Amino acid sequence: MPLNPAVSYNTLVANPGGFLKTYPVRIFGDAGASGPVNYTMINRGPSMRPGSILGTFKMHATESFEIRSGAAMLAVLPGHGGHLFLAHSVHMDVGTAAMGFYLLGAGGPNIMVTGQLSGCSFVMLPGAVAGQVNVGHVQPQGMTGQALHGNLTGILANAQIYGASGTRGNYDTADRAASIIGVRVGGHWRIYAQKQDRMAGDYRIKSVYQIYPNRQKL
């Protein structure tokens, strides 16, 4: 029997690192402005995850999930058992000149999502209050994803930037996409990146990192 999306969502919020190491999550962001938005989580079928010892050299079967904005998904896919939840939604801005920041503070839902990264960068700046963080999602305009990451790194000295640099802890646009999910735990935001193989139809997991407040491979 497929994993129940409601139970899976609760597991994601309770143990984000463990969940993202086990289950691929593909996110379709909302087109509206950043802020609290209704999303739906559904089970999208079989996929693969790295083994706990040999990593991607020994892949294991798992199940995957899809997150899309709007309660309408429940009506479009009747009977699929999707789970509706409220999340901080971070809008994708086009070009650095249009990039804005959204504060993940003490209020609102305990989860943040944004659209899939496939050339974009996700920017994180510590907030004025401990545990809070300003975040932005920017798409390259007139440049490659690698150039965007390099430019942002140069102009935002105090920010942590996750993007298409191809270096360790980031992702390579040639065959990778990344899902970004934030969870507030004990009043402090933690943000994770799940790198996926976008050449495979099942978006299987390649690796998972916590990217804020510190970067570490999980």
GUKOLPA-763980 format. One record per residue (C-alpha): residue in one letter; residue number from 1; x, y, z. Coordinates in pm, 1 decimal. Layout:
REM GUKOLPA-763980
{zaba 'a'; NUM; {X; Y; Z}}
...
REM end
This chain:
REM GUKOLPA-763980
{zaba 'm'; 1; {0.0; 0.0; 0.0}}
{zaba 'p'; 2; {142.2; 345.3; -90.8}}
{zaba 'l'; 3; {258.4; 563.9; 195.0}}
{zaba 'n'; 4; {-12.7; 796.1; 322.9}}
{zaba 'p'; 5; {66.5; 1163.6; 237.9}}
{zaba 'a'; 6; {-76.3; 1296.8; 567.0}}
{zaba 'v'; 7; {138.0; 1061.8; 774.4}}
{zaba 's'; 8; {436.5; 1132.9; 550.2}}
{zaba 'y'; 9; {392.8; 1509.4; 585.1}}
{zaba 'n'; 10; {392.7; 1481.0; 964.8}}
{zaba 't'; 11; {710.0; 1271.4; 944.6}}
{zaba 'l'; 12; {872.1; 1533.4; 719.6}}
{zaba 'v'; 13; {802.0; 1811.1; 970.5}}
{zaba 'a'; 14; {913.4; 1600.6; 1268.7}}
{zaba 'n'; 15; {1232.0; 1464.3; 1108.7}}
{zaba 'p'; 16; {1310.8; 1661.1; 790.8}}
{zaba 'g'; 17; {1665.1; 1531.7; 742.8}}
{zaba 'g'; 18; {1568.7; 1167.7; 780.7}}
{zaba 'f'; 19; {1264.4; 1203.4; 556.5}}
{zaba 'l'; 20; {1452.2; 1380.8; 276.6}}
{zaba 'k'; 21; {1726.8; 1117.2; 279.7}}
{zaba 't'; 22; {1464.0; 850.2; 222.9}}
{zaba 'y'; 23; {1194.3; 997.0; -1.6}}
{zaba 'p'; 24; {1233.1; 1218.8; -310.6}}
{zaba 'v'; 25; {1012.6; 1529.3; -291.6}}
{zaba 'r'; 26; {944.5; 1725.2; -610.5}}
{zaba 'i'; 27; {809.1; 2077.0; -555.0}}
{zaba 'f'; 28; {605.2; 2291.5; -793.8}}
{zaba 'g'; 29; {611.9; 2643.8; -650.9}}
{zaba 'd'; 30; {326.1; 2890.4; -636.9}}
{zaba 'a'; 31; {327.0; 3174.0; -892.4}}
{zaba 'g'; 32; {201.6; 3431.2; -644.0}}
{zaba 'a'; 33; {389.6; 3653.0; -403.3}}
{zaba 's'; 34; {584.4; 3505.6; -113.4}}
{zaba 'g'; 35; {372.0; 3433.2; 191.1}}
{zaba 'p'; 36; {156.0; 3162.3; 348.9}}
{zaba 'v'; 37; {-0.6; 2948.3; 73.2}}
{zaba 'n'; 38; {-201.3; 2625.9; 65.1}}
{zaba 'y'; 39; {-9.5; 2331.9; -79.8}}
{zaba 't'; 40; {-101.6; 1970.0; -139.8}}
{zaba 'm'; 41; {129.4; 1671.6; -95.0}}
{zaba 'i'; 42; {61.8; 1353.0; -290.6}}
{zaba 'n'; 43; {236.5; 1019.3; -333.8}}
{zaba 'r'; 44; {381.1; 1023.4; -687.3}}
{zaba 'g'; 45; {495.2; 659.8; -697.7}}
{zaba 'p'; 46; {815.0; 452.7; -691.4}}
{zaba 's'; 47; {1162.7; 603.3; -696.1}}
{zaba 'm'; 48; {1514.9; 531.9; -568.5}}
{zaba 'r'; 49; {1734.7; 653.8; -282.8}}
{zaba 'p'; 50; {2106.9; 606.5; -204.4}}
{zaba 'g'; 51; {2209.1; 333.3; 36.4}}
{zaba 's'; 52; {2319.8; 429.0; 386.8}}
{zaba 'i'; 53; {2664.9; 271.7; 339.7}}
{zaba 'l'; 54; {2752.5; 278.3; -32.5}}
{zaba 'g'; 55; {2549.8; 585.0; -123.4}}
{zaba 't'; 56; {2464.0; 614.6; -492.5}}
{zaba 'f'; 57; {2670.8; 302.4; -569.0}}
{zaba 'k'; 58; {2391.8; 98.0; -408.9}}
{zaba 'm'; 59; {2047.6; 245.7; -472.1}}
{zaba 'h'; 60; {1735.6; 122.6; -293.3}}
{zaba 'a'; 61; {1368.9; 130.1; -388.4}}
{zaba 't'; 62; {1153.9; 389.1; -214.8}}
{zaba 'e'; 63; {844.9; 604.0; -271.8}}
{zaba 's'; 64; {836.5; 966.4; -383.1}}
{zaba 'f'; 65; {614.4; 1267.9; -319.7}}
{zaba 'e'; 66; {499.8; 1574.1; -509.4}}
{zaba 'i'; 67; {405.7; 1910.5; -361.1}}
{zaba 'r'; 68; {195.4; 2156.3; -562.0}}
{zaba 's'; 69; {23.3; 2477.1; -461.2}}
{zaba 'g'; 70; {-351.8; 2505.8; -435.5}}
{zaba 'a'; 71; {-634.2; 2310.7; -282.1}}
{zaba 'a'; 72; {-755.2; 2252.3; -639.4}}
{zaba 'm'; 73; {-525.0; 1951.1; -663.6}}
{zaba 'l'; 74; {-758.2; 1765.5; -429.6}}
{zaba 'a'; 75; {-1042.9; 1817.5; -676.5}}
{zaba 'v'; 76; {-832.3; 1749.6; -986.3}}
{zaba 'l'; 77; {-712.0; 1415.9; -851.1}}
{zaba 'p'; 78; {-1010.1; 1277.5; -656.4}}
{zaba 'g'; 79; {-935.3; 980.4; -436.2}}
{zaba 'h'; 80; {-558.7; 1021.0; -442.0}}
{zaba 'g'; 81; {-546.9; 1085.0; -67.3}}
{zaba 'g'; 82; {-349.0; 1407.4; -95.5}}
{zaba 'h'; 83; {-269.4; 1606.9; 217.1}}
{zaba 'l'; 84; {-347.5; 1979.3; 221.7}}
{zaba 'f'; 85; {-122.3; 2201.0; 435.5}}
{zaba 'l'; 86; {-25.0; 2565.3; 479.7}}
{zaba 'a'; 87; {335.9; 2662.2; 408.2}}
{zaba 'h'; 88; {552.6; 2970.3; 377.2}}
{zaba 's'; 89; {586.5; 2989.6; -2.2}}
{zaba 'v'; 90; {894.1; 3165.0; -145.5}}
{zaba 'h'; 91; {840.3; 3317.6; -490.4}}
{zaba 'm'; 92; {1099.5; 3273.3; -765.6}}
{zaba 'd'; 93; {1227.7; 3616.8; -877.2}}
{zaba 'v'; 94; {1384.4; 3657.8; -1222.0}}
{zaba 'g'; 95; {1725.4; 3826.5; -1219.0}}
{zaba 't'; 96; {1922.3; 3976.4; -932.0}}
{zaba 'a'; 97; {1768.5; 4322.2; -982.9}}
{zaba 'a'; 98; {1423.8; 4180.1; -902.8}}
{zaba 'm'; 99; {1534.5; 3961.5; -613.5}}
{zaba 'g'; 100; {1350.0; 4018.4; -288.8}}
{zaba 'f'; 101; {1373.9; 3861.1; 55.0}}
{zaba 'y'; 102; {1106.6; 3697.3; 263.3}}
{zaba 'l'; 103; {1145.3; 3668.5; 640.9}}
{zaba 'l'; 104; {1098.2; 3327.9; 796.4}}
{zaba 'g'; 105; {1018.4; 3448.9; 1145.6}}
{zaba 'a'; 106; {831.1; 3331.3; 1450.9}}
{zaba 'g'; 107; {480.7; 3338.5; 1302.2}}
{zaba 'g'; 108; {287.0; 3129.9; 1055.2}}
{zaba 'p'; 109; {335.4; 2766.2; 954.6}}
{zaba 'n'; 110; {637.9; 2558.9; 1055.8}}
{zaba 'i'; 111; {731.9; 2464.0; 698.5}}
{zaba 'm'; 112; {867.8; 2655.6; 398.4}}
{zaba 'v'; 113; {873.9; 2546.4; 34.1}}
{zaba 't'; 114; {978.4; 2698.9; -296.1}}
{zaba 'g'; 115; {980.8; 2583.0; -656.8}}
{zaba 'q'; 116; {1233.0; 2330.7; -783.2}}
{zaba 'l'; 117; {1583.6; 2467.7; -851.6}}
{zaba 's'; 118; {1733.2; 2388.5; -1194.7}}
{zaba 'g'; 119; {1972.2; 2678.7; -1248.5}}
{zaba 'c'; 120; {1842.2; 2910.0; -976.7}}
{zaba 's'; 121; {2006.9; 3004.4; -648.3}}
{zaba 'f'; 122; {1851.8; 3010.2; -303.4}}
{zaba 'v'; 123; {1983.5; 3283.9; -74.7}}
{zaba 'm'; 124; {1974.7; 3284.3; 306.9}}
{zaba 'l'; 125; {2057.2; 3582.3; 530.1}}
{zaba 'p'; 126; {2031.6; 3561.3; 910.2}}
{zaba 'g'; 127; {1745.1; 3765.9; 1052.9}}
{zaba 'a'; 128; {1774.9; 4023.4; 1328.7}}
{zaba 'v'; 129; {1637.5; 3769.0; 1577.7}}
{zaba 'a'; 130; {1819.7; 3441.6; 1648.7}}
{zaba 'g'; 131; {1667.0; 3149.0; 1461.8}}
{zaba 'q'; 132; {1503.3; 3365.9; 1196.3}}
{zaba 'v'; 133; {1624.9; 3395.4; 836.7}}
{zaba 'n'; 134; {1560.7; 3607.8; 528.0}}
{zaba 'v'; 135; {1533.4; 3394.5; 214.6}}
{zaba 'g'; 136; {1521.3; 3459.2; -158.3}}
{zaba 'h'; 137; {1486.9; 3243.4; -471.8}}
{zaba 'v'; 138; {1636.9; 3394.0; -786.0}}
{zaba 'q'; 139; {1647.0; 3267.7; -1144.1}}
{zaba 'p'; 140; {1940.7; 3362.9; -1368.3}}
{zaba 'q'; 141; {1866.0; 3625.6; -1631.8}}
{zaba 'g'; 142; {2111.4; 3673.9; -1916.2}}
{zaba 'm'; 143; {2368.3; 3444.4; -1753.6}}
{zaba 't'; 144; {2423.7; 3084.0; -1656.7}}
{zaba 'g'; 145; {2327.7; 2941.4; -1322.8}}
{zaba 'q'; 146; {2695.6; 2912.1; -1236.3}}
{zaba 'a'; 147; {2753.3; 3280.4; -1310.6}}
{zaba 'l'; 148; {2452.4; 3376.4; -1100.8}}
{zaba 'h'; 149; {2584.7; 3180.6; -804.0}}
{zaba 'g'; 150; {2924.3; 3347.3; -841.8}}
{zaba 'n'; 151; {2774.6; 3696.6; -864.2}}
{zaba 'l'; 152; {2556.4; 3647.1; -558.5}}
{zaba 't'; 153; {2850.4; 3514.0; -360.9}}
{zaba 'g'; 154; {3044.4; 3829.2; -449.1}}
{zaba 'i'; 155; {2776.8; 4084.9; -361.2}}
{zaba 'l'; 156; {2619.1; 3918.9; -54.6}}
{zaba 'a'; 157; {2912.8; 3857.8; 173.1}}
{zaba 'n'; 158; {2702.6; 3766.2; 477.5}}
{zaba 'a'; 159; {2464.6; 3533.1; 294.9}}
{zaba 'q'; 160; {2469.5; 3160.1; 252.7}}
{zaba 'i'; 161; {2396.1; 3077.1; -110.1}}
{zaba 'y'; 162; {2290.8; 2741.0; -249.1}}
{zaba 'g'; 163; {2306.1; 2728.8; -624.6}}
{zaba 'a'; 164; {2431.9; 2585.4; -950.0}}
{zaba 's'; 165; {2804.5; 2605.8; -889.5}}
{zaba 'g'; 166; {2875.2; 2236.4; -936.5}}
{zaba 't'; 167; {3100.0; 2242.8; -630.9}}
{zaba 'r'; 168; {3051.9; 2026.5; -324.3}}
{zaba 'g'; 169; {2733.9; 2107.1; -140.1}}
{zaba 'n'; 170; {2571.2; 2282.3; -438.9}}
{zaba 'y'; 171; {2433.3; 2121.2; -754.7}}
{zaba 'd'; 172; {2525.3; 2082.9; -1121.1}}
{zaba 't'; 173; {2266.2; 2202.4; -1373.8}}
{zaba 'a'; 174; {2372.6; 1945.9; -1635.1}}
{zaba 'd'; 175; {2173.2; 1665.0; -1476.2}}
{zaba 'r'; 176; {2054.3; 1781.7; -1134.6}}
{zaba 'a'; 177; {1761.0; 1961.8; -978.8}}
{zaba 'a'; 178; {1713.3; 2049.0; -614.4}}
{zaba 's'; 179; {1420.8; 2070.0; -375.7}}
{zaba 'i'; 180; {1449.5; 2326.6; -95.7}}
{zaba 'i'; 181; {1247.3; 2277.4; 221.8}}
{zaba 'g'; 182; {1267.5; 2467.2; 550.4}}
{zaba 'v'; 183; {1132.8; 2349.0; 885.7}}
{zaba 'r'; 184; {1109.3; 2548.7; 1208.2}}
{zaba 'v'; 185; {1222.3; 2341.3; 1505.1}}
{zaba 'g'; 186; {1218.5; 2485.7; 1855.6}}
{zaba 'g'; 187; {1180.7; 2839.0; 1718.2}}
{zaba 'h'; 188; {1482.1; 2805.0; 1483.6}}
{zaba 'w'; 189; {1464.4; 2756.3; 1107.9}}
{zaba 'r'; 190; {1661.7; 2480.0; 940.1}}
{zaba 'i'; 191; {1677.3; 2463.2; 561.6}}
{zaba 'y'; 192; {1753.3; 2153.9; 354.0}}
{zaba 'a'; 193; {1842.3; 2081.4; -8.1}}
{zaba 'q'; 194; {1762.9; 1747.9; -168.9}}
{zaba 'k'; 195; {1959.8; 1699.6; -490.3}}
{zaba 'q'; 196; {1782.4; 1486.8; -748.9}}
{zaba 'd'; 197; {1864.6; 1322.3; -1081.2}}
{zaba 'r'; 198; {1644.9; 1512.8; -1325.0}}
{zaba 'm'; 199; {1747.5; 1287.1; -1612.9}}
{zaba 'a'; 200; {1559.6; 999.6; -1449.6}}
{zaba 'g'; 201; {1182.6; 1020.4; -1463.6}}
{zaba 'd'; 202; {1151.5; 934.6; -1095.6}}
{zaba 'y'; 203; {1373.7; 1223.5; -972.2}}
{zaba 'r'; 204; {1573.1; 983.2; -756.9}}
{zaba 'i'; 205; {1780.6; 1122.6; -471.0}}
{zaba 'k'; 206; {2149.1; 1194.8; -528.2}}
{zaba 's'; 207; {2232.1; 1357.0; -191.2}}
{zaba 'v'; 208; {2082.1; 1565.9; 88.8}}
{zaba 'y'; 209; {2237.0; 1864.7; 269.0}}
{zaba 'q'; 210; {2133.3; 2088.7; 551.1}}
{zaba 'i'; 211; {2218.9; 2429.0; 404.6}}
{zaba 'y'; 212; {2115.3; 2657.6; 691.3}}
{zaba 'p'; 213; {2218.8; 2756.9; 957.5}}
{zaba 'n'; 214; {2527.1; 2552.8; 868.2}}
{zaba 'r'; 215; {2603.9; 2339.9; 565.6}}
{zaba 'q'; 216; {2652.3; 1970.6; 619.7}}
{zaba 'k'; 217; {2585.8; 1654.7; 425.3}}
{zaba 'l'; 218; {2327.8; 1427.7; 585.7}}
REM end
